[in-house]
Amino acid sequence: MAIEITCHICGKSFLVKPFNASLRKYCSKQCANEALKIRFSGENNPAYGKTYRSKETHPEWAQKISNTSKGKINLGDKNGMKQPKARAKASKTRRERVTSDPEYLKNLSEKISQAWADGKYEHVNVGRCKWYDHLKPDGSIVKLQGTWEVVLAKHLDKLNIAYQAHVGRIKYVDDNGEQRSYYPDFYVPAVDCYLDVKGVFFNTLQEHKFELIRASNVDMNIVIVDKERFMSWGIDVKRESDIFRESVFARPCPSQSYLV
């Protein structure tokens, strides 16, 4: 035999089994959630009227916390983002927000562009390719991203051609009239030429990007160094990169960055 109960939120009557009568106060989950909001809103909220510390209001406290936790929390396997489920969930959330909120995407794009302009991302380990420390003939070290860049750097070293790697920012305008940034892989000062290494993923979308870059910088010389370009120089880039990769991982203590 069911017992009739009146919902404490909407006033709607509903039937429940006798052993649940003392537990049920709301007709639906929606009404139960609404009850929680009422219960913990305003002065009913345990945090009402309390002041909590933040980086802005208590900088000394924030610094103390940073010094205590730096290098200990989320380090190594403790990092939650190393868990496949956590990564997938975070990625899905970011993707949904970026695709559904144009204003958020615009603000995010502007912040990232400004960060690059301020030099915050130079030589930073981003993307899927590993970064390598490459030792040039003059004894200096440059950061290279991916094995194909290492192959190109070795080729330039062999020809005694001076170059810079991953330095600088070039502005261009996209199809929507928005200002964008291009960050070159290599720059050869002697001939005022930029070299950009592209693997098999170089598709029509990126080709159009470089058309826009050239259109915004008509006097700039940009050379795409892909597999065909390497072949024209007599270099089997896949073979050379495989040889380099094998030599790196054959070392006793491989790390994120390698001196080559």
Kinemage of the C-alpha trace (Angstrom):
@kinemage 1
@onewidth
@group {chain A} dominant
@subgroup {mainchain}
@vectorlist {calphas} color= white
{ca met a 1} P 0.000 0.000 0.000
{ca ala a 2} L 1.445 3.358 -1.100
{ca ile a 3} L 1.440 6.496 1.005
{ca glu a 4} L 0.624 9.915 -0.441
{ca ile a 5} L 3.141 12.677 0.331
{ca thr a 6} L 3.151 16.358 -0.593
{ca cys a 7} L 6.392 17.737 -2.108
{ca his a 8} L 7.967 20.392 0.154
{ca ile a 9} L 8.997 22.472 -2.864
{ca cys a 10} L 6.318 22.386 -5.561
{ca gly a 11} L 3.388 21.171 -3.444
{ca lys a 12} L 2.657 18.323 -5.831
{ca ser a 13} L 1.309 15.075 -4.316
{ca phe a 14} L 3.045 11.792 -5.102
{ca leu a 15} L 2.922 8.184 -3.920
{ca val a 16} L 5.780 6.313 -2.220
{ca lys a 17} L 6.169 2.921 -0.602
{ca pro a 18} L 5.750 2.874 3.198
{ca phe a 19} L 9.412 2.127 3.974
{ca asn a 20} L 10.444 5.224 1.961
{ca ala a 21} L 7.872 7.597 3.438
{ca ser a 22} L 10.172 8.943 6.150
{ca leu a 23} L 12.951 9.658 3.620
{ca arg a 24} L 11.096 11.210 0.700
{ca lys a 25} L 10.278 14.907 0.920
{ca tyr a 26} L 10.465 15.865 -2.742
{ca cys a 27} L 8.701 14.521 -5.810
{ca ser a 28} L 11.676 14.708 -8.157
{ca lys a 29} L 15.415 15.208 -8.323
{ca gln a 30} L 14.823 18.703 -9.647
{ca cys a 31} L 12.866 19.667 -6.518
{ca ala a 32} L 15.522 18.036 -4.313
{ca asn a 33} L 18.250 20.125 -5.974
{ca glu a 34} L 16.137 23.237 -5.556
{ca ala a 35} L 15.811 22.446 -1.853
{ca leu a 36} L 19.584 22.238 -1.538
{ca lys a 37} L 19.950 25.644 -3.183
{ca ile a 38} L 17.498 27.159 -0.729
{ca arg a 39} L 19.104 25.427 2.214
{ca phe a 40} L 22.602 26.691 1.421
{ca ser a 41} L 21.830 30.117 -0.025
{ca gly a 42} L 22.405 33.465 1.654
{ca glu a 43} L 22.895 33.314 5.419
{ca asn a 44} L 22.237 29.569 5.377
{ca asn a 45} L 25.519 29.025 3.517
{ca pro a 46} L 28.310 28.004 5.975
{ca ala a 47} L 30.669 30.326 4.096
{ca tyr a 48} L 28.341 33.339 4.362
{ca gly a 49} L 30.125 36.425 5.675
{ca lys a 50} L 33.505 34.704 5.916
{ca thr a 51} L 36.642 36.017 4.231
{ca tyr a 52} L 38.954 33.512 2.565
{ca arg a 53} L 42.594 33.988 1.703
{ca ser a 54} L 43.663 34.423 -1.913
{ca lys a 55} L 46.859 35.251 -3.805
{ca glu a 56} L 45.753 38.874 -4.050
{ca thr a 57} L 44.695 39.420 -0.431
{ca his a 58} L 47.409 37.314 1.241
{ca pro a 59} L 50.537 37.203 -0.999
{ca glu a 60} L 52.807 35.995 1.849
{ca trp a 61} L 50.503 33.060 2.535
{ca ala a 62} L 50.324 32.226 -1.185
{ca gln a 63} L 54.121 32.236 -1.475
{ca lys a 64} L 54.425 29.985 1.585
{ca ile a 65} L 52.000 27.487 0.057
{ca ser a 66} L 53.898 27.613 -3.251
{ca asn a 67} L 57.250 26.956 -1.560
{ca thr a 68} L 55.765 24.064 0.392
{ca ser a 69} L 54.043 22.326 -2.521
{ca lys a 70} L 56.379 23.088 -5.432
{ca gly a 71} L 57.921 19.914 -6.798
{ca lys a 72} L 55.834 17.686 -4.506
{ca ile a 73} L 52.196 17.969 -5.541
{ca asn a 74} L 51.127 16.478 -8.897
{ca leu a 75} L 54.691 15.360 -9.537
{ca gly a 76} L 55.379 12.320 -11.708
{ca asp a 77} L 52.718 9.620 -11.474
{ca lys a 78} L 50.812 11.733 -8.923
{ca asn a 79} L 49.812 14.082 -11.728
{ca gly a 80} L 46.126 13.483 -12.354
{ca met a 81} L 46.467 14.380 -16.036
{ca lys a 82} L 48.573 11.256 -16.549
{ca gln a 83} L 45.414 9.227 -16.019
{ca pro a 84} L 43.765 8.475 -19.397
{ca lys a 85} L 40.212 9.015 -18.100
{ca ala a 86} L 41.118 12.358 -16.522
{ca arg a 87} L 42.833 13.548 -19.706
{ca ala a 88} L 39.881 12.531 -21.851
{ca lys a 89} L 37.397 14.269 -19.549
{ca ala a 90} L 39.431 17.510 -19.407
{ca ser a 91} L 39.943 17.464 -23.176
{ca lys a 92} L 36.218 16.991 -23.806
{ca thr a 93} L 35.326 19.859 -21.466
{ca arg a 94} L 37.808 22.249 -23.114
{ca arg a 95} L 36.704 21.248 -26.605
{ca glu a 96} L 33.023 21.790 -25.804
{ca arg a 97} L 33.662 25.224 -24.349
{ca val a 98} L 35.887 26.320 -27.221
{ca thr a 99} L 33.376 25.182 -29.852
{ca ser a 100} L 30.280 26.533 -28.096
{ca asp a 101} L 31.491 29.888 -26.738
{ca pro a 102} L 32.867 32.254 -29.460
{ca glu a 103} L 33.668 34.985 -26.923
{ca tyr a 104} L 35.722 32.578 -24.803
{ca leu a 105} L 37.585 31.364 -27.914
{ca lys a 106} L 38.359 34.940 -28.966
{ca asn a 107} L 39.671 35.895 -25.509
{ca leu a 108} L 41.733 32.713 -25.318
{ca ser a 109} L 43.249 33.357 -28.733
{ca glu a 110} L 44.175 36.936 -27.791
{ca lys a 111} L 45.807 35.819 -24.533
{ca ile a 112} L 47.866 33.115 -26.245
{ca ser a 113} L 48.951 35.525 -28.996
{ca gln a 114} L 50.030 38.079 -26.410
{ca ala a 115} L 51.933 35.419 -24.455
{ca trp a 116} L 53.840 34.458 -27.604
{ca ala a 117} L 54.499 38.142 -28.331
{ca asp a 118} L 55.936 38.545 -24.828
{ca gly a 119} L 58.297 35.616 -25.432
{ca lys a 120} L 56.725 33.357 -22.806
{ca tyr a 121} L 56.563 30.357 -25.145
{ca glu a 122} L 59.999 30.550 -26.745
{ca his a 123} L 61.783 27.205 -26.287
{ca val a 124} L 58.855 25.883 -24.279
{ca asn a 125} L 58.067 22.176 -24.572
{ca val a 126} L 54.704 22.278 -26.365
{ca gly a 127} L 53.120 20.055 -28.961
{ca arg a 128} L 53.593 16.372 -29.623
{ca cys a 129} L 57.205 16.473 -30.895
{ca lys a 130} L 60.045 16.153 -28.429
{ca trp a 131} L 62.531 18.983 -27.992
{ca tyr a 132} L 66.236 18.315 -28.427
{ca asp a 133} L 69.350 20.241 -27.401
{ca his a 134} L 71.464 20.491 -30.540
{ca leu a 135} L 75.165 21.295 -30.236
{ca lys a 136} L 76.284 23.515 -33.118
{ca pro a 137} L 79.883 23.559 -34.443
{ca asp a 138} L 80.560 26.889 -32.675
{ca gly a 139} L 79.729 25.296 -29.304
{ca ser a 140} L 76.349 26.973 -28.843
{ca ile a 141} L 73.178 24.986 -28.153
{ca val a 142} L 69.821 25.470 -29.868
{ca lys a 143} L 66.454 23.903 -29.074
{ca leu a 144} L 64.955 21.856 -31.903
{ca gln a 145} L 61.485 20.333 -32.057
{ca gly a 146} L 61.291 16.908 -33.631
{ca thr a 147} L 63.851 14.713 -35.371
{ca trp a 148} L 63.291 16.285 -38.791
{ca glu a 149} L 64.489 19.626 -37.436
{ca val a 150} L 67.579 17.876 -36.097
{ca val a 151} L 68.264 16.451 -39.568
{ca leu a 152} L 67.942 19.923 -41.111
{ca ala a 153} L 70.189 21.493 -38.461
{ca lys a 154} L 72.887 18.895 -39.102
{ca his a 155} L 72.636 19.588 -42.837
{ca leu a 156} L 73.081 23.334 -42.283
{ca asp a 157} L 76.007 22.659 -39.937
{ca lys a 158} L 77.628 20.460 -42.593
{ca leu a 159} L 77.314 23.293 -45.136
{ca asn a 160} L 78.668 25.779 -42.545
{ca ile a 161} L 75.495 27.886 -42.803
{ca ala a 162} L 74.711 30.055 -39.776
{ca tyr a 163} L 71.100 29.928 -38.551
{ca gln a 164} L 68.760 30.668 -35.653
{ca ala a 165} L 66.047 28.305 -34.416
{ca his a 166} L 62.648 29.095 -32.868
{ca val a 167} L 63.317 32.770 -32.351
{ca gly a 168} L 61.027 35.644 -33.274
{ca arg a 169} L 57.428 36.223 -34.307
{ca ile a 170} L 55.962 37.262 -37.646
{ca lys a 171} L 52.531 38.868 -37.931
{ca tyr a 172} L 49.996 38.108 -40.660
{ca val a 173} L 46.272 38.627 -41.329
{ca asp a 174} L 43.879 35.703 -41.771
{ca asp a 175} L 40.811 35.439 -44.025
{ca asn a 176} L 38.633 37.126 -41.393
{ca gly a 177} L 40.928 40.132 -41.091
{ca glu a 178} L 42.194 38.969 -37.692
{ca gln a 179} L 45.859 39.443 -36.813
{ca arg a 180} L 47.709 36.155 -36.330
{ca ser a 181} L 51.260 35.125 -35.535
{ca tyr a 182} L 53.717 32.818 -37.267
{ca tyr a 183} L 56.693 31.436 -35.349
{ca pro a 184} L 59.400 30.248 -37.749
{ca asp a 185} L 61.446 27.090 -37.203
{ca phe a 186} L 64.700 28.407 -38.686
{ca tyr a 187} L 66.071 31.720 -39.890
{ca val a 188} L 69.181 32.018 -42.098
{ca pro a 189} L 70.486 35.600 -41.768
{ca ala a 190} L 72.955 35.387 -44.685
{ca val a 191} L 70.158 35.072 -47.247
{ca asp a 192} L 67.342 36.556 -45.105
{ca cys a 193} L 65.321 33.344 -45.435
{ca tyr a 194} L 62.980 31.430 -43.133
{ca leu a 195} L 62.862 27.619 -43.210
{ca asp a 196} L 59.823 25.782 -41.900
{ca val a 197} L 60.049 22.003 -41.485
{ca lys a 198} L 56.845 20.159 -42.391
{ca gly a 199} L 56.223 16.426 -42.209
{ca val a 200} L 53.507 14.291 -43.747
{ca phe a 201} L 50.869 16.218 -41.808
{ca phe a 202} L 51.408 19.308 -43.983
{ca asn a 203} L 47.928 19.612 -45.478
{ca thr a 204} L 45.934 22.072 -47.558
{ca leu a 205} L 44.883 24.021 -44.448
{ca gln a 206} L 48.505 24.759 -43.551
{ca glu a 207} L 49.344 25.523 -47.172
{ca his a 208} L 46.694 28.231 -47.113
{ca lys a 209} L 48.127 29.552 -43.852
{ca phe a 210} L 51.493 30.104 -45.539
{ca glu a 211} L 49.775 31.786 -48.479
{ca leu a 212} L 48.321 34.269 -45.986
{ca ile a 213} L 51.708 34.742 -44.309
{ca arg a 214} L 53.344 35.505 -47.669
{ca ala a 215} L 50.492 37.831 -48.639
{ca ser a 216} L 50.996 39.839 -45.434
{ca asn a 217} L 54.798 39.827 -45.818
{ca val a 218} L 55.415 40.174 -49.564
{ca asp a 219} L 59.173 40.747 -49.209
{ca met a 220} L 59.691 37.730 -46.950
{ca asn a 221} L 61.361 34.571 -48.231
{ca ile a 222} L 59.831 31.436 -46.672
{ca val a 223} L 60.869 27.954 -47.754
{ca ile a 224} L 58.851 24.889 -46.731
{ca val a 225} L 61.236 22.023 -46.011
{ca asp a 226} L 59.218 18.854 -46.527
{ca lys a 227} L 60.178 15.322 -47.555
{ca glu a 228} L 60.491 16.294 -51.225
{ca arg a 229} L 62.753 19.234 -50.360
{ca phe a 230} L 65.005 16.979 -48.300
{ca met a 231} L 65.144 14.520 -51.222
{ca ser a 232} L 66.192 17.319 -53.591
{ca trp a 233} L 69.154 17.894 -51.258
{ca gly a 234} L 70.035 14.205 -51.359
{ca ile a 235} L 68.737 13.533 -47.835
{ca asp a 236} L 66.528 10.595 -46.880
{ca val a 237} L 64.953 12.422 -43.944
{ca lys a 238} L 62.987 9.422 -42.655
{ca arg a 239} L 66.088 7.231 -42.606
{ca glu a 240} L 68.222 9.932 -40.986
{ca ser a 241} L 65.596 10.702 -38.334
{ca asp a 242} L 65.207 6.987 -37.549
{ca ile a 243} L 68.973 6.627 -37.124
{ca phe a 244} L 69.056 9.636 -34.832
{ca arg a 245} L 66.067 8.424 -32.805
{ca glu a 246} L 67.649 4.991 -32.330
{ca ser a 247} L 70.922 6.561 -31.183
{ca val a 248} L 69.091 8.713 -28.656
{ca phe a 249} L 67.099 5.892 -27.072
{ca ala a 250} L 70.161 3.644 -27.008
{ca arg a 251} L 71.722 5.933 -24.402
{ca pro a 252} L 71.721 4.767 -20.757
{ca cys a 253} L 69.633 7.586 -19.270
{ca pro a 254} L 67.318 9.201 -21.835
{ca ser a 255} L 65.562 12.370 -20.730
{ca gln a 256} L 63.058 14.776 -22.214
{ca ser a 257} L 65.826 16.729 -23.931
{ca tyr a 258} L 68.912 15.309 -25.591
{ca leu a 259} L 72.293 16.806 -26.481
{ca val a 260} L 73.029 15.801 -30.073
